[in-house]
Amino acid sequence: MTLRITDVDGFVADIAKFRTFFPEHEALPPVGILASLSVEKSVLTYAKRQGFLVLAGGDELMEIKNRPEFEPKRW
């Protein structure tokens, strides 16, 4: 499976509903993580701009594709 921009946009909508389904976590800001077998550079750039951590297949089983200094968005 390959991550697409429409998947990122869909997750933005889904994560916005998080507190509706889990009000007990109101004090804890969720962090969005997207995982895929592969991710194109343009989609990775888009997902990072939205504030998501991105995982995809790499030399090992899975790799974090964001740079180490990346600070994910707290929703």
ABEGO torsion letter per residue (X at the ends): XBBBAAAAAAAAAAAAAAAAABAAAAABBBBBBBBBABBBAAAAAAAAAAGBBBBBBBABABBBABBAABBBBBX
